[in-house]
Amino acid sequence: MKKRRESVMEQNAVVRGIRTLFAFFCFYIAAVVNCISYTARKQYRSVNIDRHPVRFFVHCRPHVDYFLSMVSQWFDLVVFTASMEIYGSSVADKLDNGKGILQRRYFRQHCTMDYGGYTKDLSAIHADLSSIFILDNSPGAYRKFPQNAIPIRSWYSDPTDTCLLALLPFLDALRFASDVRSILSRNQQLQVW
C-alpha cells in the first residue's frame, strides 16, 4: 500500500509539473526550527520517549511558514531527520500545521550509521538523484551526496535571521534545472545560506 501511495504521489507530481525537492528539516541545531526541552511557556509539544513524557517547545526560524508555502508550490517536500520518529514527527506536524505539505517523512531508522553519526541516504527518497536535494546544516548528514546539498547555517534563536528568505530566489531558479547536481556542485565552496 505504501509503495502504491508513493507511486501515486510521484504521478501527481509529474502531472502538476512539480519536481522533487528533498528538503531536510533538521531538529535541534536546525535548518528551520530549534527545539528547547524545558517548559517555561504554556504552549509545548509532549511525546513519550521510552515511556517517559518529554515536553519541548518548537521555536521556528523566522519566515519558515512563508518559506514552506512558497517551496511547496515548486517542489514535493520530504522531511528527513536523524531524530527519533516520535519526536521528529511531532515537530514536522507543527511545521506542517495541517496543510499536508510535509507528508513524506524519514527518521533515524531510515539513516545509516557512518563514522559515528547518522547519514541520510538520498536514494531512499528516489532513485533519480538529479531532481533531489537536501537543505541541511550538518555536512555529515549528506556526506555521501555532497553534490545534492545546499548547506545552511545553524539557527538558534536570532529573530532577525533571513536565511530562508535569501534562499527563495535560488530555489526558484533551481526548479528549472534538468539536473540539480550540475548547479549545486558548483555552489559547495561558495555559499552557505
Backbone as ProteinMPNN parsed JSONL, in Angstrom:
{"seq_chain_A": "MKKRRESVMEQNAVVRGIRTLFAFFCFYIAAVVNCISYTARKQYRSVNIDRHPVRFFVHCRPHVDYFLSMVSQWFDLVVFTASMEIYGSSVADKLDNGKGILQRRYFRQHCTMDYGGYTKDLSAIHADLSSIFILDNSPGAYRKFPQNAIPIRSWYSDPTDTCLLALLPFLDALRFASDVRSILSRNQQLQVW", "coords_chain_A": {"N_chain_A": [[0.829, -1.201, 0.0], [1.951, 1.224, 0.814], [3.935, 1.584, -1.143], [2.311, 1.903, -3.368], [0.991, 4.296, -2.716], [3.151, 6.106, -2.704], [3.847, 5.901, -5.388], [1.582, 6.982, -6.615], [1.808, 9.571, -5.595], [4.155, 10.373, -6.896], [3.287, 10.281, -9.57], [1.315, 12.254, -9.495], [2.945, 14.442, -9.015], [4.312, 14.63, -11.43], [2.197, 15.165, -13.186], [1.368, 17.663, -12.236], [3.587, 19.061, -12.87], [5.601, 19.437, -11.093], [8.758, 19.324, -9.607], [10.845, 17.112, -7.679], [11.69, 18.011, -4.45], [14.064, 17.479, -2.09], [13.914, 18.324, 0.914], [15.459, 18.807, 3.848], [14.663, 19.041, 7.161], [16.24, 19.791, 9.82], [16.353, 18.999, 13.281], [16.754, 20.479, 16.505], [19.802, 21.762, 16.464], [19.182, 23.577, 14.044], [17.877, 23.634, 10.643], [15.431, 24.877, 10.181], [14.041, 24.937, 12.61], [14.279, 25.239, 16.188], [14.443, 23.337, 18.949], [13.528, 23.382, 22.275], [13.994, 21.851, 25.391], [12.67, 22.484, 27.774], [9.948, 23.689, 29.835], [8.905, 26.456, 30.056], [6.933, 28.035, 28.98], [3.394, 28.114, 28.169], [2.509, 26.833, 25.807], [3.443, 23.899, 24.421], [4.949, 20.912, 23.054], [4.394, 17.49, 23.563], [5.768, 14.306, 24.005], [6.105, 10.753, 24.427], [8.987, 9.164, 25.298], [10.692, 6.273, 25.478], [8.808, 5.474, 27.406], [8.702, 7.699, 29.009], [7.464, 10.895, 29.662], [8.203, 13.649, 27.593], [8.603, 17.04, 27.287], [8.615, 19.746, 25.006], [9.403, 22.805, 23.326], [8.707, 24.191, 20.145], [10.533, 26.276, 18.376], [10.343, 28.281, 15.727], [12.343, 29.072, 12.906], [12.704, 32.396, 11.689], [10.344, 33.374, 9.23], [9.682, 30.825, 8.324], [7.127, 29.712, 7.793], [6.231, 31.135, 5.522], [8.314, 30.473, 3.771], [7.987, 27.642, 3.536], [5.43, 27.594, 2.399], [5.918, 28.744, -0.103], [8.001, 27.104, -1.319], [6.706, 24.673, -1.363], [4.983, 24.934, -3.447], [6.616, 24.689, -5.598], [8.084, 22.341, -5.368], [8.057, 18.878, -4.267], [7.963, 18.235, -0.906], [10.053, 16.7, 1.5], [10.6, 15.419, 4.663], [13.52, 14.635, 6.344], [15.132, 13.372, 8.931], [17.535, 12.829, 11.541], [16.46, 12.46, 13.939], [14.513, 10.714, 16.455], [11.547, 9.004, 15.472], [9.136, 9.48, 16.922], [9.543, 11.94, 18.072], [10.529, 13.604, 15.949], [8.387, 13.464, 14.166], [6.391, 14.796, 15.552], [7.413, 17.395, 15.599], [7.5, 17.886, 12.848], [4.765, 17.803, 12.341], [3.989, 20.151, 13.627], [5.283, 22.051, 12.011], [4.04, 21.542, 9.555], [1.395, 22.105, 10.118], [-1.235, 21.254, 9.517], [-1.476, 21.609, 6.753], [-0.735, 19.656, 4.978], [1.642, 19.444, 3.525], [3.979, 18.277, 4.311], [4.119, 15.4, 4.214], [5.618, 13.138, 3.472], [7.985, 11.45, 5.261], [11.08, 10.775, 6.808], [13.061, 9.13, 9.203], [15.284, 8.565, 12.035], [15.547, 5.75, 11.877], [15.715, 5.368, 9.183], [18.138, 6.262, 8.46], [21.701, 5.756, 7.952], [24.321, 4.477, 9.963], [27.333, 6.029, 10.146], [30.693, 6.671, 10.372], [30.39, 7.248, 13.095], [28.15, 8.859, 13.182], [24.848, 9.847, 12.023], [23.829, 9.315, 8.717], [22.093, 10.511, 5.914], [20.507, 8.71, 3.405], [19.974, 9.592, 0.321], [19.063, 8.205, -1.871], [17.07, 6.638, -0.915], [14.848, 8.174, -1.044], [14.332, 8.662, -3.743], [15.289, 7.04, -6.741], [16.411, 8.477, -8.845], [18.712, 10.794, -8.65], [19.037, 13.262, -9.772], [17.061, 15.09, -9.402], [16.791, 15.635, -6.749], [17.446, 17.296, -3.717], [19.104, 18.297, -0.698], [18.558, 20.278, 2.119], [20.464, 21.34, 4.622], [22.062, 21.74, 7.82], [24.178, 20.287, 8.665], [27.036, 18.948, 7.514], [27.867, 16.283, 7.754], [25.544, 14.833, 7.58], [24.908, 14.63, 4.923], [27.103, 13.525, 3.713], [27.602, 11.494, 1.84], [26.387, 12.439, -0.387], [27.272, 15.033, -1.428], [27.037, 16.619, -3.707], [24.38, 17.019, -3.967], [23.588, 18.796, -2.109], [22.511, 21.635, -0.214], [24.031, 23.692, 1.817], [23.178, 25.119, 4.962], [23.288, 27.668, 7.416], [23.405, 26.98, 10.923], [20.676, 27.603, 13.127], [19.743, 29.308, 16.026], [18.316, 31.199, 17.712], [18.003, 33.75, 16.687], [16.025, 36.448, 16.032], [16.115, 38.091, 13.828], [16.989, 36.734, 11.653], [17.358, 35.944, 8.21], [17.85, 33.889, 6.439], [16.204, 31.892, 5.224], [14.507, 33.396, 3.593], [16.415, 34.508, 1.882], [17.194, 32.275, 0.469], [15.094, 31.712, -1.271], [15.027, 32.94, -4.003], [17.131, 31.503, -5.199], [16.236, 28.824, -4.99], [13.944, 29.055, -6.506], [15.02, 29.427, -9.065], [16.441, 27.042, -9.265], [14.534, 25.087, -9.612], [14.112, 24.826, -12.312], [16.24, 23.491, -13.347], [17.689, 20.815, -15.163], [19.252, 18.914, -14.013], [19.907, 19.021, -10.765], [22.344, 18.685, -9.519], [24.315, 19.665, -11.206], [24.311, 22.363, -10.768], [24.421, 22.633, -7.962], [26.851, 21.383, -7.284], [28.715, 23.251, -8.044], [28.262, 25.222, -6.23], [29.087, 24.442, -3.71], [31.49, 25.238, -2.28], [31.215, 27.93, -2.278], [28.915, 29.173, -1.123], [27.181, 29.339, 1.885], [24.118, 29.246, 3.129]], "CA_chain_A": [[0.0, 0.0, 0.0], [2.832, 2.388, 0.893], [4.55, 1.742, -2.46], [1.276, 2.429, -4.259], [0.762, 5.694, -2.359], [4.288, 6.882, -3.195], [3.751, 5.927, -6.843], [0.539, 7.959, -6.939], [2.373, 10.898, -5.319], [5.088, 10.691, -7.972], [2.497, 10.57, -10.764], [0.701, 13.564, -9.294], [3.991, 15.447, -9.165], [4.575, 14.779, -12.857], [1.027, 15.814, -13.778], [1.367, 19.067, -11.841], [4.807, 19.69, -13.351], [6.425, 19.775, -9.934], [9.927, 18.475, -9.438], [11.002, 16.662, -6.299], [12.642, 18.678, -3.562], [14.318, 16.775, -0.858], [14.261, 19.359, 1.875], [15.647, 18.213, 5.16], [14.469, 19.981, 8.25], [16.97, 19.246, 10.957], [15.81, 19.45, 14.555], [17.704, 20.991, 17.49], [20.611, 22.783, 15.799], [18.31, 23.251, 12.943], [17.703, 24.443, 9.45], [14.244, 25.727, 10.306], [13.489, 25.018, 13.958], [15.135, 24.981, 17.332], [13.559, 22.793, 19.977], [14.042, 23.534, 23.629], [13.352, 20.789, 26.157], [12.079, 22.886, 29.05], [8.554, 24.089, 29.647], [8.651, 27.735, 30.709], [5.734, 28.629, 28.392], [2.224, 27.242, 28.217], [2.366, 26.031, 24.593], [4.555, 22.991, 24.208], [4.617, 19.608, 22.486], [4.754, 16.44, 24.506], [5.833, 12.947, 23.467], [6.663, 9.767, 25.347], [10.191, 8.517, 24.795], [10.989, 5.194, 26.425], [7.755, 5.542, 28.424], [8.857, 8.899, 29.831], [6.975, 12.081, 28.944], [9.188, 14.694, 27.307], [7.963, 18.251, 26.78], [9.538, 20.644, 24.322], [8.846, 23.881, 22.513], [9.225, 24.291, 18.784], [10.782, 27.669, 18.013], [10.571, 28.263, 14.277], [13.196, 30.074, 12.286], [11.883, 33.438, 11.066], [9.851, 33.239, 7.854], [9.557, 29.421, 7.92], [5.806, 29.447, 7.211], [6.243, 31.679, 4.161], [9.261, 29.646, 3.031], [7.353, 26.362, 3.22], [4.306, 27.8, 1.476], [6.467, 29.004, -1.439], [8.703, 25.961, -1.914], [5.761, 23.566, -1.576], [4.379, 25.154, -4.766], [7.616, 24.373, -6.61], [8.69, 21.029, -5.144], [7.5, 17.98, -3.263], [8.808, 18.341, 0.277], [10.276, 15.484, 2.271], [11.342, 15.627, 5.905], [14.453, 13.543, 6.619], [15.834, 13.781, 10.134], [18.157, 11.784, 12.353], [15.713, 12.386, 15.194], [13.598, 9.59, 16.605], [10.287, 9.272, 14.784], [8.106, 10.02, 17.806], [9.874, 13.351, 18.277], [10.604, 14.282, 14.656], [7.046, 13.543, 13.593], [5.668, 15.847, 16.272], [7.931, 18.678, 15.115], [7.028, 18.031, 11.464], [3.338, 18.15, 12.431], [3.923, 21.571, 13.979], [5.671, 22.802, 10.814], [3.019, 21.336, 8.527], [0.236, 22.856, 10.616], [-2.462, 20.825, 8.86], [-1.509, 21.937, 5.324], [-0.488, 18.45, 4.184], [2.799, 19.614, 2.635], [5.115, 17.513, 4.838], [3.595, 14.063, 4.473], [6.692, 12.135, 3.349], [8.894, 11.675, 6.387], [12.088, 9.757, 7.076], [13.586, 9.398, 10.533], [16.538, 7.915, 12.402], [15.596, 4.363, 11.407], [15.987, 5.378, 7.747], [19.521, 6.723, 8.295], [22.75, 4.765, 8.152], [25.343, 4.906, 10.906], [28.54, 6.182, 9.359], [31.692, 7.483, 11.067], [29.884, 7.659, 14.397], [26.995, 9.748, 13.064], [23.78, 9.409, 11.126], [23.896, 9.827, 7.354], [20.854, 10.327, 5.166], [20.682, 8.101, 2.089], [19.003, 10.245, -0.552], [18.481, 7.254, -2.819], [15.854, 6.085, -0.292], [13.751, 9.055, -1.441], [14.065, 8.42, -5.166], [16.494, 6.521, -7.39], [16.962, 9.509, -9.723], [19.253, 11.852, -7.793], [19.153, 14.529, -10.498], [15.987, 16.008, -9.007], [16.685, 15.626, -5.291], [18.491, 17.972, -2.961], [18.923, 18.34, 0.743], [18.871, 21.532, 2.804], [20.891, 20.836, 5.924], [23.112, 22.48, 8.499], [25.201, 19.342, 9.1], [27.659, 18.278, 6.366], [27.918, 14.84, 7.978], [24.257, 14.233, 7.225], [24.846, 14.396, 3.471], [28.486, 13.272, 3.278], [27.63, 10.621, 0.661], [25.72, 13.123, -1.501], [27.565, 16.468, -1.327], [26.602, 17.309, -4.924], [22.935, 17.233, -3.853], [23.374, 19.508, -0.848], [22.526, 23.079, -0.003], [24.334, 23.909, 3.232], [22.557, 26.284, 5.59], [23.818, 27.925, 8.756], [22.565, 26.6, 12.062], [19.896, 28.69, 13.711], [19.467, 29.071, 17.44], [17.173, 31.998, 18.178], [18.084, 35.111, 16.167], [14.746, 36.829, 15.43], [16.335, 38.879, 12.613], [17.532, 35.833, 10.639], [16.655, 35.98, 6.915], [18.412, 32.857, 5.555], [15.178, 31.215, 4.424], [14.083, 34.333, 2.546], [17.517, 34.645, 0.928], [17.239, 31.056, -0.339], [13.964, 31.592, -2.197], [15.357, 33.149, -5.427], [17.978, 30.395, -5.639], [15.373, 27.654, -5.164], [13.054, 29.341, -7.634], [15.795, 29.153, -10.278], [16.86, 25.64, -9.257], [13.441, 24.202, -10.046], [14.144, 24.683, -13.766], [17.447, 22.749, -13.726], [17.432, 19.421, -15.546], [19.981, 18.119, -13.025], [20.272, 19.965, -9.704], [23.748, 18.493, -9.144], [25.176, 20.5, -12.049], [24.36, 23.684, -10.142], [24.817, 22.536, -6.558], [28.261, 21.019, -7.156], [29.483, 24.499, -8.188], [27.921, 26.088, -5.107], [29.508, 23.872, -2.431], [32.5, 26.005, -1.555], [30.967, 29.357, -2.415], [27.794, 29.743, -0.387], [26.443, 28.68, 2.956], [22.98, 30.138, 3.341]], "C_chain_A": [[0.867, 1.257, 0.0], [3.483, 2.66, -0.461], [3.555, 2.366, -3.43], [1.034, 3.902, -3.991], [1.897, 6.569, -2.873], [4.255, 6.979, -4.714], [2.71, 6.945, -7.295], [1.055, 9.368, -6.703], [3.32, 11.311, -6.435], [4.335, 11.032, -9.255], [1.837, 11.935, -10.655], [1.725, 14.672, -9.48], [4.284, 15.693, -10.64], [3.42, 15.515, -13.526], [1.025, 17.305, -13.461], [2.613, 19.793, -12.344], [5.727, 20.102, -12.217], [7.585, 18.8, -9.868], [10.055, 18.102, -7.974], [12.046, 17.505, -5.592], [12.831, 17.771, -2.386], [14.792, 17.843, 0.101], [14.333, 18.731, 3.244], [15.484, 19.288, 6.207], [15.055, 19.369, 9.502], [16.383, 19.807, 12.253], [16.934, 19.623, 15.571], [18.557, 22.064, 16.827], [20.151, 22.763, 14.35], [18.388, 24.167, 11.748], [16.506, 25.371, 9.619], [13.631, 25.788, 11.694], [14.574, 24.813, 14.992], [14.21, 24.518, 18.44], [14.242, 22.86, 21.331], [13.286, 22.561, 24.523], [12.903, 21.222, 27.55], [10.729, 23.528, 28.792], [8.228, 25.383, 30.373], [7.404, 28.422, 30.164], [4.589, 27.623, 28.412], [2.092, 26.357, 26.985], [3.621, 25.197, 24.379], [4.039, 21.732, 23.538], [5.085, 18.577, 23.498], [4.729, 15.099, 23.791], [6.354, 12.031, 24.563], [7.838, 9.094, 24.665], [10.631, 7.524, 25.857], [10.084, 5.273, 27.648], [7.899, 6.721, 29.381], [8.333, 10.1, 29.047], [8.088, 13.121, 28.79], [8.427, 15.868, 26.707], [9.012, 19.115, 26.089], [8.755, 21.693, 23.559], [9.46, 23.806, 21.132], [9.317, 25.777, 18.46], [11.168, 27.688, 16.538], [11.469, 29.403, 13.83], [12.304, 31.127, 11.636], [11.576, 33.122, 9.599], [9.648, 31.791, 7.403], [8.197, 29.128, 7.295], [5.727, 29.939, 5.764], [7.148, 30.83, 3.262], [8.609, 28.329, 2.601], [6.196, 26.531, 2.239], [4.807, 28.048, 0.056], [7.082, 27.742, -2.047], [7.778, 24.768, -2.122], [4.996, 23.732, -2.892], [5.317, 24.712, -5.89], [8.082, 22.927, -6.56], [7.811, 20.173, -4.238], [8.461, 17.986, -2.086], [8.868, 17.016, 1.017], [11.06, 15.866, 3.518], [12.226, 14.402, 6.11], [15.307, 13.993, 7.792], [16.448, 12.587, 10.844], [17.483, 11.674, 13.717], [14.867, 11.119, 15.236], [12.244, 9.972, 16.022], [9.25, 9.93, 15.689], [8.302, 11.518, 18.039], [9.833, 14.117, 16.953], [9.244, 14.447, 14.006], [6.228, 14.645, 14.254], [6.119, 17.229, 15.808], [7.466, 18.924, 13.678], [5.542, 18.38, 11.429], [3.161, 19.631, 12.726], [4.258, 22.428, 12.756], [4.604, 22.711, 9.728], [1.733, 22.083, 8.873], [-1.053, 22.542, 9.841], [-2.545, 21.098, 7.368], [-1.291, 20.722, 4.424], [0.693, 18.545, 3.246], [4.018, 18.816, 3.09], [4.676, 16.092, 5.176], [4.645, 12.973, 4.353], [7.748, 12.441, 4.389], [9.809, 10.475, 6.581], [12.794, 10.148, 8.367], [14.865, 8.604, 10.781], [16.633, 6.495, 11.844], [15.86, 4.271, 9.904], [17.411, 5.85, 7.432], [20.474, 5.539, 8.402], [23.761, 5.344, 9.13], [26.667, 4.894, 10.158], [29.493, 7.112, 10.102], [31.156, 8.039, 12.389], [28.698, 8.6, 14.357], [25.979, 9.189, 12.087], [23.903, 10.11, 9.777], [22.585, 9.523, 6.647], [21.168, 9.791, 3.773], [19.605, 8.652, 1.162], [18.38, 9.295, -1.567], [17.267, 6.537, -2.223], [14.628, 6.908, -0.688], [13.331, 8.761, -2.877], [15.371, 7.977, -5.812], [17.177, 7.564, -8.27], [17.415, 10.7, -8.882], [19.37, 13.197, -8.498], [18.108, 15.548, -10.058], [15.807, 16.099, -7.497], [17.8, 16.465, -4.699], [18.095, 18.073, -1.51], [19.354, 19.706, 1.26], [19.208, 21.151, 4.23], [22.015, 21.686, 6.493], [24.262, 21.576, 8.921], [25.803, 18.609, 7.902], [27.757, 16.761, 6.527], [26.651, 14.13, 7.546], [24.174, 13.897, 5.744], [26.218, 14.065, 2.903], [28.569, 12.375, 2.049], [27.034, 11.287, -0.58], [26.011, 14.628, -1.486], [27.105, 17.264, -2.553], [25.096, 17.566, -4.94], [22.596, 18.128, -2.666], [23.376, 21.023, -0.992], [22.809, 23.281, 1.48], [23.662, 25.184, 3.744], [23.134, 26.434, 6.99], [22.846, 27.423, 9.82], [21.838, 27.824, 12.583], [19.568, 28.334, 15.145], [18.28, 29.897, 17.916], [17.159, 33.42, 17.632], [16.782, 35.502, 15.47], [14.897, 37.634, 14.139], [16.881, 38.031, 11.457], [16.686, 35.873, 9.359], [17.167, 34.909, 5.939], [17.361, 32.199, 4.67], [14.661, 32.111, 3.304], [15.15, 34.458, 1.466], [17.618, 33.431, 0.001], [16.176, 31.001, -1.438], [14.31, 31.864, -3.661], [16.214, 32.018, -6.003], [17.135, 29.146, -5.904], [14.409, 27.835, -6.332], [13.767, 29.042, -8.953], [16.149, 27.667, -10.388], [15.765, 24.702, -9.77], [13.415, 23.992, -11.558], [15.366, 23.899, -14.256], [17.087, 21.315, -14.097], [18.15, 18.458, -14.603], [20.492, 19.074, -11.951], [21.742, 19.855, -9.319], [24.683, 19.359, -9.968], [25.317, 21.903, -11.466], [24.908, 23.593, -8.729], [26.283, 22.166, -6.383], [29.161, 22.242, -7.307], [29.321, 25.397, -6.97], [28.575, 25.66, -3.796], [30.487, 24.73, -1.644], [32.201, 27.498, -1.522], [29.953, 29.911, -1.425], [27.289, 28.804, 0.696], [25.345, 29.649, 3.324], [22.736, 30.383, 4.809]], "O_chain_A": [[0.579, 2.225, -0.703], [3.579, 3.81, -0.888], [3.907, 3.245, -4.216], [0.887, 4.684, -4.93], [1.653, 7.647, -3.416], [4.596, 8.02, -5.275], [2.936, 7.685, -8.252], [0.788, 10.268, -7.499], [3.3, 12.46, -6.876], [4.706, 11.974, -9.955], [1.806, 12.69, -11.627], [1.413, 15.723, -10.04], [4.483, 16.836, -11.053], [3.648, 16.401, -14.351], [0.713, 18.122, -14.328], [2.688, 21.019, -12.253], [6.54, 21.014, -12.368], [7.411, 17.596, -10.052], [9.426, 18.725, -7.119], [13.157, 17.685, -6.091], [11.865, 17.341, -1.756], [15.964, 18.219, 0.086], [13.347, 18.181, 3.734], [16.119, 20.339, 6.128], [14.433, 18.532, 10.155], [15.967, 20.964, 12.301], [17.964, 18.956, 15.474], [18.081, 23.183, 16.641], [20.68, 22.011, 13.532], [18.88, 25.294, 11.814], [16.572, 26.538, 9.234], [12.766, 26.63, 11.933], [15.645, 24.281, 14.702], [13.289, 25.239, 18.824], [15.388, 22.442, 21.493], [12.064, 22.455, 24.425], [12.77, 20.372, 28.431], [10.406, 23.872, 27.655], [7.347, 25.395, 31.232], [6.865, 29.312, 30.821], [4.796, 26.431, 28.643], [1.609, 25.231, 27.098], [4.714, 25.727, 24.181], [2.83, 21.512, 23.463], [6.071, 18.79, 24.203], [3.787, 14.792, 23.061], [6.975, 12.493, 25.52], [7.698, 8.522, 23.584], [10.908, 7.898, 26.997], [10.544, 5.154, 28.784], [7.283, 6.737, 30.446], [8.715, 10.3, 27.894], [8.811, 13.426, 29.739], [7.693, 15.708, 25.732], [10.155, 19.2, 26.538], [7.597, 21.489, 23.195], [10.611, 23.399, 20.978], [8.3, 26.45, 18.291], [12.214, 27.161, 16.16], [11.368, 30.533, 14.308], [11.255, 30.79, 11.088], [12.437, 32.668, 8.845], [9.458, 31.549, 6.211], [8.128, 28.354, 6.34], [5.217, 29.238, 4.89], [6.785, 30.51, 2.13], [8.677, 27.953, 1.431], [6.009, 25.703, 1.348], [4.174, 27.601, -0.9], [6.73, 27.353, -3.161], [8.046, 23.931, -2.984], [4.422, 22.767, -3.396], [4.871, 24.401, -6.994], [8.435, 22.349, -7.588], [6.937, 20.681, -3.536], [9.658, 17.762, -2.264], [7.869, 16.306, 1.143], [12.073, 16.561, 3.43], [11.748, 13.269, 6.059], [16.122, 14.905, 7.651], [15.938, 11.47, 10.757], [17.901, 10.874, 14.555], [14.548, 10.53, 14.203], [11.846, 11.136, 16.076], [8.555, 10.849, 15.258], [7.334, 12.264, 18.185], [9.179, 15.155, 16.851], [8.98, 15.464, 13.363], [5.464, 15.344, 13.588], [5.297, 18.13, 15.645], [7.082, 20.041, 13.332], [5.107, 19.163, 10.585], [2.295, 20.289, 12.149], [3.584, 23.426, 12.497], [4.304, 23.702, 9.061], [1.069, 22.627, 7.99], [-1.851, 23.432, 9.549], [-3.586, 20.844, 6.762], [-1.625, 20.757, 3.24], [0.756, 17.807, 2.264], [4.987, 18.689, 2.342], [4.849, 15.64, 6.307], [4.57, 11.973, 5.067], [8.331, 13.525, 4.412], [9.379, 9.323, 6.527], [13.088, 11.319, 8.605], [15.451, 8.044, 9.856], [17.699, 6.084, 11.384], [16.196, 3.197, 9.405], [17.833, 5.838, 6.276], [20.106, 4.465, 8.878], [24.027, 6.546, 9.129], [27.07, 3.872, 9.604], [29.119, 8.239, 10.426], [31.447, 9.18, 12.748], [28.275, 9.097, 15.401], [26.223, 8.187, 11.413], [24.059, 11.328, 9.703], [22.037, 8.427, 6.764], [21.994, 10.352, 3.053], [18.453, 8.221, 1.218], [17.286, 9.554, -2.069], [16.513, 5.895, -2.954], [13.505, 6.404, -0.67], [12.147, 8.63, -3.185], [16.439, 8.483, -5.469], [18.398, 7.536, -8.424], [16.597, 11.515, -8.454], [19.767, 14.181, -7.873], [18.26, 16.742, -10.317], [14.782, 16.587, -7.021], [18.954, 16.367, -5.117], [16.926, 17.952, -1.143], [20.403, 20.221, 0.873], [18.342, 20.689, 4.973], [22.809, 22.272, 5.758], [25.239, 22.064, 9.488], [25.151, 17.736, 7.328], [27.732, 16.034, 5.535], [26.685, 12.953, 7.186], [23.45, 12.981, 5.353], [26.467, 14.304, 1.721], [29.525, 12.486, 1.282], [27.157, 10.766, -1.688], [25.074, 15.425, -1.527], [26.815, 18.455, -2.443], [24.593, 18.254, -5.828], [21.435, 18.206, -2.262], [24.13, 21.6, -1.775], [21.929, 23.066, 2.313], [23.592, 26.191, 3.041], [23.431, 25.446, 7.662], [21.629, 27.441, 9.634], [22.336, 28.946, 12.485], [19.167, 27.21, 15.447], [17.33, 29.344, 18.471], [16.354, 34.23, 18.09], [16.461, 34.946, 14.42], [13.915, 37.84, 13.426], [17.199, 38.567, 10.396], [15.456, 35.839, 9.417], [16.937, 35.019, 4.734], [17.607, 31.973, 3.485], [14.407, 31.641, 2.195], [14.835, 34.507, 0.277], [18.081, 33.556, -1.133], [16.358, 30.302, -2.435], [13.914, 31.07, -4.514], [16.04, 31.626, -7.157], [17.305, 28.488, -6.931], [14.1, 26.885, -7.052], [13.17, 28.462, -9.861], [16.152, 27.106, -11.484], [16.064, 23.635, -10.306], [12.758, 23.067, -12.037], [15.509, 23.67, -15.457], [16.277, 20.677, -13.425], [17.712, 17.324, -14.414], [21.412, 19.853, -12.202], [22.328, 20.826, -8.842], [25.742, 19.753, -9.48], [26.343, 22.555, -11.66], [25.766, 24.386, -8.34], [26.906, 22.601, -5.415], [30.26, 22.267, -6.752], [30.173, 26.248, -6.714], [28.613, 26.45, -2.853], [30.307, 24.919, -0.441], [32.869, 28.248, -0.809], [30.128, 31.026, -0.934], [27.01, 27.631, 0.448], [25.618, 30.758, 3.782], [21.813, 31.114, 5.168]]}, "name": "protein", "num_of_chains": 1, "seq": "MKKRRESVMEQNAVVRGIRTLFAFFCFYIAAVVNCISYTARKQYRSVNIDRHPVRFFVHCRPHVDYFLSMVSQWFDLVVFTASMEIYGSSVADKLDNGKGILQRRYFRQHCTMDYGGYTKDLSAIHADLSSIFILDNSPGAYRKFPQNAIPIRSWYSDPTDTCLLALLPFLDALRFASDVRSILSRNQQLQVW"}
